[in-house]
Amino acid sequence: MQRMTDRGGPQRRSTPKMGKNQVGSGDAQANAVLPVLLTGQNLTQTELVQVARARRPLALTEDALRRLEASHEVVRRKMDEGRPVYGITTGFGKLANITIDREQSRELQKNLIMSHACGVGKPFATEVVRAIMLLRANALAAGFSGVNPRIVETLVAMLNQGVHPVVPEKGSLGASGDLANLAHVALVLIGLGEAEFRGTTMSGAAAMEAAGIATVELEGKDGLGLINGTQIMAALGSLHVADAQTLCRTANIAGALTLEAMRGLAAAFDPRIHALRPHPGQIETAREILELVEGSTYVNGCDRVQDAYTLRCIPQVHGASLDAVAYAANVLAVERNAVTDNPLVFPDGDEVLSGGNFHGQPLAFALDFLGIAVSELADISERRIERLVNPQLSGLPAFLARNSGVHSGYMIAQYTAASLVSENKILASPASVDSIPSSANQEDHVSMGAISARKAGQILENVQTVLAIELMCAAQAIDLQADARLGRGTEAAWREIRRVVPALEGDRVLAPDIRAMTELVASGALVEAVLRALGKAA
């Protein structure tokens, strides 16, 4: 049984334009109109992406509502008893030794939100804000936070109606929760702050009124429950993992097309080699490359006994990145259904316990690792680009120009790729090794996980562009030869590239080509086209 929580059920909307890693066609698209049932226990990455990017509606289950009521009743009882309970009958952080009476509870919770709304920088994209709100609602729905059920109902209503708080991207230390940023979400619930509604930014109060959603009055643990958690880094991390998984496949497509353009050797991908070093990502990558070039007459079209590392070691390099992304995915899978605020309410034992589940260290490590792993996909890709444009390495016209000298071809495109790779080397420096004490040294070790998450996003964007450039160069190298047959998968990739970017007959402004190819990579459409050609569901 489920409870619809948007005051009359999810509003029917026109289907939004598909973006990165969104729901495809067929059954998946049909499922996107069914609500995600919010339980606090089993939210998947796919559901998160659908809610964030395809605006799939939500519904709060009756079981979740009962758990919310039970934990909230414990908080009410503790307040009536006047016992010292952190953040409920006391101040926050270093001020935890100050007792707050029942009459001051509402003022305490409202002041908490206003004082903590210190985010700076440009606002998060709408898809990120939606993921943040979803994860906060899901964590609260588990029923261990003690908030009033109407808090979760309101978050669900805002998501279903499209009320999106304006949330600055900077300000979190990644411990004690993503306080500064999450406070900007909470502001809108109480009629403050700013929000976007139907394409217009307005005051939080105006957005809630326009959507027909009542604002809430905070008391008990409501304010603390809204901001004490890891949802900024978890939201970014979940979306990054989805994009990184697409990039791993895109890198294999680019590597396979370059292998053909360079008339490389298939022997390096023989499964017998990889069975002797059975890292899962390595085995999967080698299998995928062979699948992509199946039927190709470009491969093995040379007299070399072995290829350079950037071709021969694709399974070992791409595979290691794939394994690292899988590690990050596992960490995020735990975090999506974790309860990360403080204190935690245990109705069965009538207890309120203080702990540290808000600390973002697991995410900080995973997201730093994700950034490092994905940056390597661009690193090896740029070296393959160099092999393609360098006539001494490729045997093809210099810079893949049909009239080298008069035309510069893809000379400077390689420069751009090299620049982005160098930038990634700076961005890949881990944030998780840093810590700055806060709250008068009460919070004396923090994770910087939100910084790890934001850096990983910048790296991902750079990698998308580098792979786009390799795909353009590889397709051009194929066009300059055109005397053999591509593989099943690479043929589909080449056609999709040419649908977006025409062959280079003479010099032209390449920036629009790079932008168009980057959008193709980011959307996942290239991967989907290849999967369809291979007879696999996209």
C-alpha positions, 0 to 999 in steps of 0.5 A, spaced: 500 500 500 502 506 498 501 513 500 501 519 495 504 525 498 503 531 493 496 533 495 492 529 490 497 525 487 503 526 482 501 532 477 502 529 470 507 533 466 509 532 459 515 528 458 522 532 459 527 532 454 532 526 455 539 528 458 545 524 460 543 517 462 536 518 462 531 512 461 531 510 454 525 507 450 520 501 451 519 498 457 524 503 461 520 509 458 513 506 460 516 505 467 518 512 468 511 514 469 510 509 475 512 512 482 518 510 485 516 507 492 520 511 497 521 506 503 528 508 505 531 502 504 531 500 497 532 506 492 536 504 486 541 508 482 537 507 476 531 510 480 535 516 482 537 517 475 530 517 473 527 522 478 533 526 478 533 527 470 527 524 467 522 527 473 519 520 475 514 521 480 515 519 488 510 516 493 511 515 500 509 508 502 505 506 508 510 502 512 515 508 511 509 513 514 508 508 520 516 508 521 516 516 521 510 516 526 514 512 531 520 515 531 517 522 531 513 520 537 519 518 541 522 525 540 515 528 542 516 524 548 523 526 550 521 533 549 515 533 554 520 529 559 525 535 558 531 530 558 538 533 554 538 530 547 543 533 542 539 538 537 533 537 540 533 540 547 540 542 546 544 547 542 548 544 536 556 543 535 560 546 541 553 549 543 551 542 545 552 544 553 546 549 552 539 547 554 533 549 550 526 549 553 520 546 549 518 553 548 524 555 544 524 549 540 521 552 534 525 558 534 531 553 535 530 549 529 528 555 524 534 559 527 538 553 525 536 553 518 537 560 517 544 561 520 547 554 517 545 557 510 552 559 508 553 556 501 556 560 496 558 559 489 554 558 483 547 553 484 547 546 483 544 544 476 536 542 477 538 534 476 543 535 482 538 538 486 532 533 485 537 528 487 539 531 493 532 532 495 530 525 493 536 522 498 534 526 504 527 524 503 529 517 503 534 517 509 528 520 513 523 515 510 527 510 514 524 512 520 530 513 525 531 521 524 525 523 529 522 528 524 515 530 523 512 525 517 510 532 514 517 534 512 518 528 508 511 529 505 513 536 503 519 534 500 516 529 496 510 534 494 516 539 492 519 533 487 513 531 484 510 538 483 517 541 480 519 546 486 527 546 486 531 550 491 536 554 489 542 550 492 549 553 492 555 548 490 560 550 495 561 550 503 560 543 505 566 540 509 563 533 508 562 532 516 556 534 520 553 533 514 553 537 508 550 543 512 551 549 509 548 546 502 542 542 505 540 548 509 538 552 502 534 546 501 530 546 508 529 554 507 524 553 501 520 548 506 519 554 511 518 559 506 524 562 505 530 562 500 529 561 493 527 556 488 526 555 481 519 553 479 517 552 472 523 555 469 522 561 473 527 563 479 523 566 485 522 566 493 521 560 496 515 562 499 512 564 492 514 557 489 511 553 494 504 557 493 505 557 486 505 549 486 500 549 492 504 546 497 504 548 504 510 550 508 512 547 514 513 550 521 519 546 524 520 543 531 523 538 535 528 535 530 525 537 524 531 542 522 537 538 524 534 532 520 533 536 514 541 538 514 545 533 518 547 528 512 551 526 506 546 528 501 550 533 497 556 528 496 551 522 495 547 525 490 553 528 486 556 521 487 550 517 484 550 521 478 557 521 477 557 513 477 552 513 472 556 518 467 562 514 469 559 507 467 557 510 460 564 513 459 567 506 461 563 503 455 565 510 451 572 509 452 572 502 449 568 504 443 573 509 442 579 505 443 576 499 439 575 504 433 582 507 434 585 500 434 582 499 427 584 505 424 591 503 426 590 496 424 592 494 430 592 486 433 587 483 436 591 478 439 592 482 445 585 481 447 585 474 447 581 471 453 586 466 454 591 472 456 586 475 461 584 469 464 591 469 467 590 475 471 583 475 472 581 482 474 573 483 472 574 489 469 580 487 465 576 481 462 570 485 461 574 490 457 578 485 453 571 481 451 568 488 449 573 490 445 573 483 441 565 484 440 566 491 438 571 489 432 568 482 430 567 482 423 573 487 422 578 487 416 582 493 419 584 489 425 591 485 424 592 489 418 599 490 419 606 487 419 607 488 427 608 483 432 605 487 437 602 494 438 604 500 443 601 500 450 595 505 448 592 499 444 595 493 447 594 495 454 586 497 453 584 491 457 589 493 463 588 500 463 580 501 462 579 495 466 582 498 472 578 504 471 572 500 470 573 496 477 574 503 480 568 505 478 564 499 480 568 500 487 565 507 487 558 504 485 558 499 491 559 505 496 554 509 493 549 503 493 550 503 501 549 510 502 543 511 498 539 507 503 543 509 509 541 514 515 546 519 516 544 524 521 545 525 528 542 523 533 538 517 531 532 515 534 530 508 535 523 507 537 524 499 539 528 501 545 525 508 546 532 511 545 536 517 542 543 515 540 548 520 538 553 518 533 557 520 527 554 517 521 554 524 517 561 523 516 563 523 509 569 519 509 567 513 505 564 517 500 570 522 500 575 516 498 570 513 493 569 519 489 577 521 489 578 514 487 572 515 482 576 521 479 582 518 479 580 512 475 576 516 470 581 521 469 586 515 466 581 514 461 582 521 458 590 520 459 590 514 455 585 516 450 589 523 449 596 518 447 591 514 442 589 521 439 597 523 438 598 516 435 592 518 430 595 525 428 602 523 428 604 521 421 610 518 424 606 513 428 600 512 424 602 512 417 596 517 415 596 524 413 599 529 418 594 531 423 589 527 419 588 533 414 587 531 406 591 536 404 597 537 410 600 543 410 595 547 407 590 544 412 592 543 419 586 538 420 586 535 427 592 538 430 590 543 435 584 538 437 590 534 440 592 540 444 585 541 447 585 534 449 592 535 452 590 541 456 584 537 459 588 531 461 593 536 464 587 539 468 585 533 470 592 531 473 591 537 478 583 535 479 585 528 481 589 530 487 585 527 493 581 532 497 580 526 502 587 527 505 585 534 508 581 536 514 580 543 517 577 543 524 570 546 525 565 548 531 570 551 536 574 544 535 568 540 537 568 537 529 575 536 529 576 531 523 572 532 517 572 529 510 572 534 505 567 529 501 563 534 497 569 537 494 571 530 492 564 530 489 565 536 485 572 535 483 570 528 480 564 532 476 569 536 473 574 531 471 568 527 468 566 533 463 573 533 461 574 526 460 567 526 455 571 532 451 577 528 450 573 521 448 569 526 443 576 528 440 578 521 440 572 519 436 572 524 431 580 523 430 579 515 429 573 516 424 577 521 420 582 516 420 578 510 418 575 515 412 582 516 410 583 509 408 576 506 407 579 500 404 576 495 409 570 493 413 569 495 420 566 491 426 559 490 428 560 495 434 565 500 431 561 500 424 555 503 428 559 508 432 562 510 426 555 512 423 553 515 429 559 520 429 558 521 422 550 523 424 553 528 428 560 531 425 561 530 418 568 528 415 573 533 415 574 535 407 578 541 409 579 546 415 573 549 418 572 551 425 572 545 430 569 548 436 562 546 434 564 539 432 567 538 439 561 540 442 556 536 438 561 530 439 561 531 447 554 532 447 553 525 444 558 522 449 555 525 455 548 523 453 549 516 452 546 516 445 553 513 442 553 507 447 546 506 446 547 506 438 552 501 439 549 496 444 543 496 439 547 494 433 550 488 438 543 486 439 543 488 446 538 492 450 541 499 451 
